Amino acid sequence: MPTPTIQYRETRSITRRQILALYKANNWSSADKPTELSNGLLNSHTLITAWHNNQLVGLGNALSDGHLVAYFPHLLVHPNYHRQGIGQEIVNRLLAKYKGFHQCILVAESQAIPFYKRCGFERAGTTQSMWIYSGTDHHGITNSTKEA
């Protein structure tokens, strides 16, 4: 089967229904907060979307001060479109937009680390991610997990 033609857009012309379909297909708990999710994405500093015909098949966003730091909180591709270079292209576009910034940062699930390394990211020295998290989709880790 030939690889579908994917169009990439930096646009806010996206519906809540399209967003939720993509997040639910990936089992992301943020889909349980549809208003907050769509408002958050649409108010991001940058939102890059990937489309196959009229179907949203991927997206990535950035939160940034516009000068020094960019944080990439969401990158997801519909499971039916994995391994077609869509995630890589979205990351490339985000990195191009924030080229020369002092810090581009993200938090990666362990299984995504090899992907992000191929994109040029590296572990952040001895720093460690910390959060207050109300979701349930990170392998049993919740905000009530106690320190050892």
Summary of the structure (lengths in Angstrom):
residues: 148
radius of gyration: 15.6
end to end distance: 50.0
largest distance: 50.3
contacts: 355
relative contact order: 0.15
helix: 32%
strand: 20%
